[in-house]
């Protein structure tokens, strides 16, 4: 499976050559994306994710951006993100290792990304290189403890068994192709692959938007009023997951073996987005089937805020 994922990425990269006819998007914004299973009244598995992002045409000057492909005759947006992902087992009050359950794990990384859009062809290519670390440096344990203490809630007692420190280097590539569009709705086919020391997987999906909105494939953002809902579904084929199996350095108190991990995971989400002038607000709920064979399905909420300038 891992070899198929790498082969898919190689073929995809060969399919998108950079062209002189492309232009740079004028989009400039700060974005905060916050995810937590508090919104679904649970406290397990993928329990919190935070992502700060800055988009500016000047970021194209970063040499690492040359490693990101773009569509021909496209408008291209460049961004820099700082992200944190936190994972726990089913119960966090147990002071010992919960064998057969999800390990504790935290990750923090910088993401260098590009969004390449070709509106006439209804195509969008999103690529990102993530550089960071898995382990205590992500400070997930301290953060979860502080939040629970501030809320007067029970305290987690198992973070001493989290994944050990290991490098995080990952490459993500997502391609969207419009297959249906009218005045109030659009439907796109999606494919995504991740390769590296964090995740190795390949996914196929569908994305439906409906309401008052600009084209999903527009390279520059309109500041006109937008209000729309969306539904998205994925089938993901998993080759490797460092938050379950451990990273490239074998210094973990506890991990799961590959045969304990589900190879096929289904994921779906729905939400609403409101955008007017400089500000965009988005809220959605995300659901996934179980990631480990002894586990449970999971869900969390996502809140996005964008300030354009």
ZABATI-479465 format. One record per residue (C-alpha): x, y, z; residue number from 1. Coordinates in Angstrom, 1 decimal. Example, Ala and Ser with C-alpha at 12.3 -4.5 7.8 and 13.67 -1.06 7.14 Angstrom:
// ZABATI-479465
<node east="12.3" north="-4.5" up="7.8" pos="1"/>
<node east="13.7" north="-1.1" up="7.1" pos="2"/>
***
This chain:
// ZABATI-479465
<node east="0.0" north="0.0" up="0.0" pos="1"/>
<node east="2.8" north="2.4" up="0.9" pos="2"/>
<node east="4.5" north="1.8" up="-2.5" pos="3"/>
<node east="1.1" north="2.5" up="-4.3" pos="4"/>
<node east="0.8" north="5.8" up="-2.4" pos="5"/>
<node east="4.3" north="6.9" up="-3.4" pos="6"/>
<node east="3.7" north="5.9" up="-7.0" pos="7"/>
<node east="0.4" north="7.9" up="-7.0" pos="8"/>
<node east="2.2" north="11.0" up="-5.8" pos="9"/>
<node east="5.0" north="10.6" up="-8.4" pos="10"/>
<node east="2.5" north="10.3" up="-11.2" pos="11"/>
<node east="0.5" north="13.3" up="-9.9" pos="12"/>
<node east="3.6" north="15.5" up="-9.7" pos="13"/>
<node east="4.6" north="14.6" up="-13.3" pos="14"/>
<node east="1.1" north="15.6" up="-14.4" pos="15"/>
<node east="1.3" north="19.2" up="-13.2" pos="16"/>
<node east="4.2" north="21.2" up="-14.8" pos="17"/>
<node east="4.8" north="24.8" up="-13.9" pos="18"/>
<node east="4.0" north="27.2" up="-16.7" pos="19"/>
<node east="5.1" north="30.8" up="-17.5" pos="20"/>
<node east="1.5" north="31.6" up="-18.3" pos="21"/>
<node east="0.4" north="31.3" up="-14.7" pos="22"/>
<node east="-0.3" north="34.3" up="-12.5" pos="23"/>
<node east="-0.1" north="35.1" up="-8.7" pos="24"/>
<node east="-3.3" north="35.5" up="-6.7" pos="25"/>
<node east="-3.8" north="38.8" up="-4.9" pos="26"/>
<node east="-5.3" north="37.1" up="-1.9" pos="27"/>
<node east="-3.9" north="38.2" up="1.5" pos="28"/>
<node east="-5.4" north="37.0" up="4.8" pos="29"/>
<node east="-4.9" north="35.5" up="8.2" pos="30"/>
<node east="-6.9" north="32.4" up="9.1" pos="31"/>
<node east="-7.5" north="30.5" up="12.3" pos="32"/>
<node east="-8.9" north="26.9" up="12.0" pos="33"/>
<node east="-9.8" north="25.3" up="15.3" pos="34"/>
<node east="-11.0" north="21.7" up="15.7" pos="35"/>
<node east="-12.1" north="19.9" up="18.9" pos="36"/>
<node east="-14.3" north="17.0" up="19.8" pos="37"/>
<node east="-15.8" north="19.1" up="22.5" pos="38"/>
<node east="-18.3" north="20.2" up="19.8" pos="39"/>
<node east="-19.6" north="16.6" up="19.6" pos="40"/>
<node east="-19.5" north="15.9" up="23.4" pos="41"/>
<node east="-16.6" north="13.5" up="23.3" pos="42"/>
<node east="-13.0" north="13.6" up="24.5" pos="43"/>
<node east="-10.9" north="11.0" up="22.7" pos="44"/>
<node east="-8.8" north="10.1" up="19.6" pos="45"/>
<node east="-8.3" north="13.3" up="17.5" pos="46"/>
<node east="-9.2" north="15.6" up="20.4" pos="47"/>
<node east="-7.9" north="19.0" up="19.2" pos="48"/>
<node east="-6.3" north="20.6" up="16.2" pos="49"/>
<node east="-5.2" north="24.3" up="15.7" pos="50"/>
<node east="-4.0" north="25.8" up="12.5" pos="51"/>
<node east="-2.9" north="29.4" up="12.0" pos="52"/>
<node east="-2.3" north="30.4" up="8.4" pos="53"/>
<node east="-0.9" north="33.5" up="6.6" pos="54"/>
<node east="-1.4" north="34.0" up="2.9" pos="55"/>
<node east="0.5" north="36.6" up="0.9" pos="56"/>
<node east="1.9" north="36.7" up="-2.7" pos="57"/>
<node east="5.3" north="37.5" up="-1.2" pos="58"/>
<node east="5.6" north="34.0" up="0.2" pos="59"/>
<node east="6.4" north="32.8" up="-3.3" pos="60"/>
<node east="10.0" north="33.9" up="-2.7" pos="61"/>
<node east="10.5" north="31.1" up="-0.2" pos="62"/>
<node east="12.8" north="28.6" up="-2.1" pos="63"/>
<node east="10.8" north="25.6" up="-0.7" pos="64"/>
<node east="7.8" north="26.8" up="-2.8" pos="65"/>
<node east="9.6" north="25.7" up="-5.9" pos="66"/>
<node east="8.9" north="22.1" up="-4.8" pos="67"/>
<node east="5.1" north="22.7" up="-5.0" pos="68"/>
<node east="3.6" north="22.0" up="-8.5" pos="69"/>
<node east="1.0" north="24.2" up="-10.2" pos="70"/>
<node east="-1.6" north="23.8" up="-13.0" pos="71"/>
<node east="-0.9" north="25.4" up="-16.3" pos="72"/>
<node east="-2.6" north="28.8" up="-17.0" pos="73"/>
<node east="-3.5" north="29.0" up="-13.3" pos="74"/>
<node east="-3.8" north="31.7" up="-10.6" pos="75"/>
<node east="-1.6" north="30.6" up="-7.6" pos="76"/>
<node east="-1.9" north="31.5" up="-3.9" pos="77"/>
<node east="1.0" north="31.0" up="-1.4" pos="78"/>
<node east="0.6" north="30.4" up="2.3" pos="79"/>
<node east="2.5" north="29.6" up="5.5" pos="80"/>
<node east="0.8" north="27.7" up="8.3" pos="81"/>
<node east="1.6" north="26.7" up="11.9" pos="82"/>
<node east="-0.4" north="23.7" up="13.1" pos="83"/>
<node east="-0.8" north="21.5" up="16.2" pos="84"/>
<node east="-2.6" north="18.1" up="16.3" pos="85"/>
<node east="-3.4" north="16.2" up="19.5" pos="86"/>
<node east="-4.5" north="12.6" up="20.0" pos="87"/>
<node east="-5.5" north="10.6" up="23.0" pos="88"/>
<node east="-6.9" north="7.1" up="23.8" pos="89"/>
<node east="-10.6" north="6.5" up="24.6" pos="90"/>
<node east="-10.2" north="7.4" up="28.3" pos="91"/>
<node east="-7.6" north="10.0" up="29.5" pos="92"/>
<node east="-8.1" north="9.4" up="33.3" pos="93"/>
<node east="-6.3" north="6.1" up="33.3" pos="94"/>
<node east="-2.7" north="6.5" up="34.7" pos="95"/>
<node east="-1.3" north="3.5" up="32.9" pos="96"/>
<node east="-1.0" north="2.4" up="29.2" pos="97"/>
<node east="-4.3" north="1.4" up="27.7" pos="98"/>
<node east="-3.2" north="-1.6" up="25.6" pos="99"/>
<node east="-5.3" north="-2.0" up="22.4" pos="100"/>
<node east="-6.4" north="1.6" up="22.5" pos="101"/>
<node east="-5.0" north="4.6" up="20.6" pos="102"/>
<node east="-1.7" north="6.0" up="21.9" pos="103"/>
<node east="-1.2" north="9.5" up="23.1" pos="104"/>
<node east="0.5" north="11.6" up="20.4" pos="105"/>
<node east="1.1" north="15.2" up="19.6" pos="106"/>
<node east="2.4" north="16.9" up="16.5" pos="107"/>
<node east="3.5" north="20.5" up="15.6" pos="108"/>
<node east="4.7" north="21.6" up="12.3" pos="109"/>
<node east="5.1" north="24.4" up="9.7" pos="110"/>
<node east="3.3" north="24.0" up="6.5" pos="111"/>
<node east="4.4" north="25.7" up="3.2" pos="112"/>
<node east="1.4" north="25.5" up="0.8" pos="113"/>
<node east="0.2" north="26.6" up="-2.6" pos="114"/>
<node east="-3.3" north="26.6" up="-4.1" pos="115"/>
<node east="-3.3" north="26.6" up="-7.9" pos="116"/>
<node east="-6.6" north="27.3" up="-9.6" pos="117"/>
<node east="-7.7" north="27.1" up="-13.2" pos="118"/>
<node east="-11.3" north="28.4" up="-13.4" pos="119"/>
<node east="-12.0" north="27.8" up="-17.1" pos="120"/>
<node east="-11.1" north="24.1" up="-16.7" pos="121"/>
<node east="-12.7" north="23.8" up="-13.2" pos="122"/>
<node east="-9.5" north="22.5" up="-11.6" pos="123"/>
<node east="-7.8" north="23.2" up="-8.3" pos="124"/>
<node east="-4.5" north="21.8" up="-7.1" pos="125"/>
<node east="-3.5" north="22.2" up="-3.4" pos="126"/>
<node east="0.0" north="21.1" up="-2.3" pos="127"/>
<node east="1.8" north="21.4" up="1.0" pos="128"/>
<node east="5.1" north="20.5" up="2.6" pos="129"/>
<node east="5.0" north="20.0" up="6.4" pos="130"/>
<node east="8.1" north="20.2" up="8.5" pos="131"/>
<node east="8.0" north="19.7" up="12.3" pos="132"/>
<node east="8.1" north="17.2" up="15.1" pos="133"/>
<node east="6.0" north="14.5" up="16.7" pos="134"/>
<node east="6.3" north="14.2" up="20.5" pos="135"/>
<node east="6.4" north="16.1" up="23.8" pos="136"/>
<node east="7.6" north="19.3" up="21.9" pos="137"/>
<node east="4.1" north="19.7" up="20.6" pos="138"/>
<node east="3.0" north="20.5" up="24.2" pos="139"/>
<node east="-0.4" north="18.7" up="23.7" pos="140"/>
<node east="-0.3" north="17.2" up="27.2" pos="141"/>
<node east="0.3" north="20.5" up="28.9" pos="142"/>
<node east="-2.3" north="22.2" up="26.8" pos="143"/>
<node east="-5.0" north="19.6" up="27.5" pos="144"/>
<node east="-4.3" north="19.6" up="31.2" pos="145"/>
<node east="-4.5" north="23.4" up="31.4" pos="146"/>
<node east="-7.8" north="23.5" up="29.5" pos="147"/>
<node east="-9.4" north="20.8" up="31.7" pos="148"/>
<node east="-8.1" north="22.5" up="34.8" pos="149"/>
<node east="-9.5" north="25.9" up="33.7" pos="150"/>
<node east="-12.9" north="24.2" up="33.1" pos="151"/>
<node east="-12.9" north="22.4" up="36.4" pos="152"/>
<node east="-13.0" north="19.1" up="34.5" pos="153"/>
<node east="-11.2" north="15.8" up="35.2" pos="154"/>
<node east="-7.4" north="15.8" up="34.5" pos="155"/>
<node east="-5.6" north="13.6" up="32.0" pos="156"/>
<node east="-3.1" north="11.2" up="33.5" pos="157"/>
<node east="-1.5" north="9.3" up="30.6" pos="158"/>
<node east="0.6" north="11.9" up="28.6" pos="159"/>
<node east="3.8" north="10.4" up="30.0" pos="160"/>
<node east="3.2" north="7.5" up="27.6" pos="161"/>
<node east="2.9" north="9.6" up="24.5" pos="162"/>
<node east="4.9" north="9.1" up="21.3" pos="163"/>
<node east="8.6" north="10.0" up="21.6" pos="164"/>
<node east="10.2" north="12.8" up="19.8" pos="165"/>
<node east="10.7" north="12.1" up="16.0" pos="166"/>
<node east="11.0" north="14.3" up="12.9" pos="167"/>
<node east="7.8" north="15.1" up="10.9" pos="168"/>
<node east="8.3" north="15.6" up="7.1" pos="169"/>
<node east="5.2" north="15.2" up="4.9" pos="170"/>
<node east="4.0" north="16.1" up="1.5" pos="171"/>
<node east="0.3" north="16.5" up="0.6" pos="172"/>
<node east="-1.3" north="16.9" up="-2.8" pos="173"/>
<node east="-5.0" north="17.4" up="-3.4" pos="174"/>
<node east="-6.7" north="17.8" up="-6.8" pos="175"/>
<node east="-10.3" north="18.9" up="-7.4" pos="176"/>
<node east="-12.1" north="18.7" up="-10.7" pos="177"/>
<node east="-15.6" north="20.3" up="-11.2" pos="178"/>
<node east="-18.1" north="17.9" up="-12.7" pos="179"/>
<node east="-21.4" north="19.8" up="-12.3" pos="180"/>
<node east="-22.2" north="23.5" up="-11.8" pos="181"/>
<node east="-25.3" north="25.7" up="-12.0" pos="182"/>
<node east="-26.3" north="29.1" up="-10.5" pos="183"/>
<node east="-26.6" north="27.8" up="-6.9" pos="184"/>
<node east="-24.7" north="24.5" up="-6.7" pos="185"/>
<node east="-21.5" north="22.9" up="-7.7" pos="186"/>
<node east="-20.2" north="19.3" up="-7.4" pos="187"/>
<node east="-16.5" north="18.4" up="-7.6" pos="188"/>
<node east="-14.5" north="15.1" up="-7.6" pos="189"/>
<node east="-11.5" north="15.0" up="-5.2" pos="190"/>
<node east="-8.4" north="13.0" up="-4.9" pos="191"/>
<node east="-5.6" north="13.4" up="-2.2" pos="192"/>
<node east="-2.4" north="11.7" up="-1.3" pos="193"/>
<node east="-0.1" north="12.1" up="1.7" pos="194"/>
<node east="3.5" north="10.8" up="1.8" pos="195"/>
<node east="6.1" north="11.1" up="4.6" pos="196"/>
<node east="6.9" north="10.4" up="8.2" pos="197"/>
<node east="3.5" north="11.5" up="9.5" pos="198"/>
<node east="0.9" north="10.0" up="7.2" pos="199"/>
<node east="1.0" north="7.8" up="4.1" pos="200"/>
<node east="-2.5" north="7.5" up="2.5" pos="201"/>
<node east="-4.6" north="8.0" up="-0.6" pos="202"/>
<node east="-8.2" north="9.2" up="-0.7" pos="203"/>
<node east="-11.0" north="9.8" up="-3.2" pos="204"/>
<node east="-14.0" north="12.0" up="-2.5" pos="205"/>
<node east="-16.9" north="14.3" up="-3.6" pos="206"/>
<node east="-17.5" north="17.9" up="-2.6" pos="207"/>
<node east="-20.9" north="19.6" up="-3.0" pos="208"/>
<node east="-21.5" north="23.3" up="-2.4" pos="209"/>
<node east="-24.9" north="25.1" up="-2.7" pos="210"/>
<node east="-26.0" north="28.6" up="-2.0" pos="211"/>
<node east="-24.8" north="32.1" up="-2.9" pos="212"/>
<node east="-21.1" north="31.8" up="-3.6" pos="213"/>
<node east="-18.3" north="32.6" up="-6.0" pos="214"/>
<node east="-16.8" north="29.8" up="-8.1" pos="215"/>
<node east="-14.9" north="27.2" up="-6.0" pos="216"/>
<node east="-12.2" north="27.3" up="-8.7" pos="217"/>
<node east="-11.6" north="31.1" up="-8.6" pos="218"/>
<node east="-8.0" north="32.1" up="-8.0" pos="219"/>
<node east="-8.9" north="35.4" up="-6.4" pos="220"/>
<node east="-11.4" north="35.9" up="-3.6" pos="221"/>
<node east="-14.4" north="38.1" up="-4.1" pos="222"/>
<node east="-15.4" north="40.3" up="-1.2" pos="223"/>
<node east="-19.1" north="40.2" up="-2.1" pos="224"/>
<node east="-21.6" north="38.6" up="0.2" pos="225"/>
<node east="-21.5" north="34.8" up="0.2" pos="226"/>
<node east="-23.7" north="32.3" up="2.2" pos="227"/>
<node east="-23.5" north="28.6" up="1.3" pos="228"/>
<node east="-23.6" north="25.1" up="2.7" pos="229"/>
<node east="-21.4" north="22.2" up="1.8" pos="230"/>
<node east="-21.2" north="18.4" up="2.1" pos="231"/>
<node east="-18.0" north="16.4" up="1.6" pos="232"/>
<node east="-17.3" north="12.7" up="1.6" pos="233"/>
<node east="-14.1" north="10.7" up="1.4" pos="234"/>
<node east="-12.9" north="7.1" up="1.2" pos="235"/>
<node east="-9.3" north="6.9" up="2.5" pos="236"/>
<node east="-6.8" north="4.0" up="2.1" pos="237"/>
<node east="-4.3" north="4.0" up="4.9" pos="238"/>
<node east="-0.7" north="2.7" up="4.4" pos="239"/>
<node east="0.9" north="4.3" up="7.5" pos="240"/>
<node east="-0.1" north="6.5" up="10.4" pos="241"/>
<node east="2.7" north="7.7" up="12.8" pos="242"/>
<node east="0.2" north="8.7" up="15.5" pos="243"/>
<node east="-0.7" north="5.1" up="15.8" pos="244"/>
<node east="2.4" north="3.2" up="14.7" pos="245"/>
<node east="5.2" north="5.6" up="15.9" pos="246"/>
<node east="7.6" north="7.7" up="13.9" pos="247"/>
<node east="10.8" north="6.9" up="12.2" pos="248"/>
<node east="12.7" north="6.9" up="15.5" pos="249"/>
<node east="11.7" north="3.9" up="17.6" pos="250"/>
<node east="11.6" north="5.6" up="21.1" pos="251"/>
<node east="7.9" north="5.1" up="22.0" pos="252"/>
<node east="6.5" north="3.6" up="25.2" pos="253"/>
<node east="3.6" north="2.2" up="23.3" pos="254"/>
<node east="2.4" north="1.8" up="19.7" pos="255"/>
<node east="0.0" north="-0.2" up="17.7" pos="256"/>
<node east="1.0" north="-2.8" up="15.1" pos="257"/>
<node east="-0.1" north="-2.4" up="11.5" pos="258"/>
<node east="-2.6" north="-5.3" up="11.7" pos="259"/>
<node east="-4.5" north="-3.4" up="14.4" pos="260"/>
<node east="-5.2" north="-0.4" up="12.1" pos="261"/>
<node east="-8.1" north="-0.1" up="9.7" pos="262"/>
<node east="-6.9" north="0.1" up="6.0" pos="263"/>
<node east="-10.1" north="1.8" up="4.8" pos="264"/>
<node east="-11.6" north="4.8" up="6.6" pos="265"/>
<node east="-14.7" north="6.7" up="5.5" pos="266"/>
<node east="-15.0" north="10.4" up="6.3" pos="267"/>
<node east="-17.8" north="12.9" up="5.8" pos="268"/>
<node east="-18.6" north="16.4" up="6.8" pos="269"/>
<node east="-21.2" north="19.1" up="6.4" pos="270"/>
<node east="-21.2" north="22.8" up="7.3" pos="271"/>
<node east="-22.0" north="26.4" up="6.5" pos="272"/>
<node east="-19.9" north="29.4" up="5.4" pos="273"/>
<node east="-20.7" north="33.1" up="5.7" pos="274"/>
<node east="-18.5" north="35.6" up="4.0" pos="275"/>
<node east="-18.9" north="39.4" up="3.7" pos="276"/>
<node east="-16.2" north="42.0" up="2.9" pos="277"/>
<node east="-13.1" north="41.2" up="4.9" pos="278"/>
<node east="-14.4" north="38.4" up="7.1" pos="279"/>
<node east="-15.3" north="34.8" up="6.5" pos="280"/>
<node east="-16.8" north="32.4" up="9.1" pos="281"/>
<node east="-17.2" north="28.7" up="8.7" pos="282"/>
<node east="-18.5" north="25.9" up="10.9" pos="283"/>
<node east="-18.7" north="22.2" up="10.1" pos="284"/>
<node east="-19.0" north="18.8" up="11.8" pos="285"/>
<node east="-16.7" north="16.0" up="10.7" pos="286"/>
<node east="-17.3" north="12.2" up="11.1" pos="287"/>
<node east="-15.0" north="9.3" up="10.5" pos="288"/>
<node east="-15.3" north="5.5" up="10.9" pos="289"/>
<node east="-13.0" north="3.8" up="13.3" pos="290"/>
<node east="-9.3" north="4.0" up="12.7" pos="291"/>
<node east="-8.3" north="1.0" up="14.8" pos="292"/>
<node east="-10.1" north="-2.3" up="14.9" pos="293"/>
<node east="-10.8" north="-2.2" up="18.6" pos="294"/>
<node east="-11.9" north="1.4" up="18.5" pos="295"/>
<node east="-15.0" north="3.4" up="17.8" pos="296"/>
<node east="-16.2" north="6.0" up="15.1" pos="297"/>
<node east="-15.4" north="9.5" up="16.0" pos="298"/>
<node east="-16.6" north="13.1" up="15.3" pos="299"/>
<node east="-15.5" north="16.6" up="15.9" pos="300"/>
<node east="-16.4" north="20.2" up="15.1" pos="301"/>
<node east="-14.4" north="22.7" up="13.0" pos="302"/>
<node east="-14.5" north="26.5" up="13.3" pos="303"/>
<node east="-12.7" north="28.6" up="10.7" pos="304"/>
<node east="-12.2" north="32.4" up="10.8" pos="305"/>
<node east="-10.5" north="34.4" up="7.9" pos="306"/>
<node east="-9.6" north="38.1" up="8.1" pos="307"/>
<node east="-8.8" north="39.4" up="4.6" pos="308"/>
<node east="-6.7" north="42.5" up="4.1" pos="309"/>
***
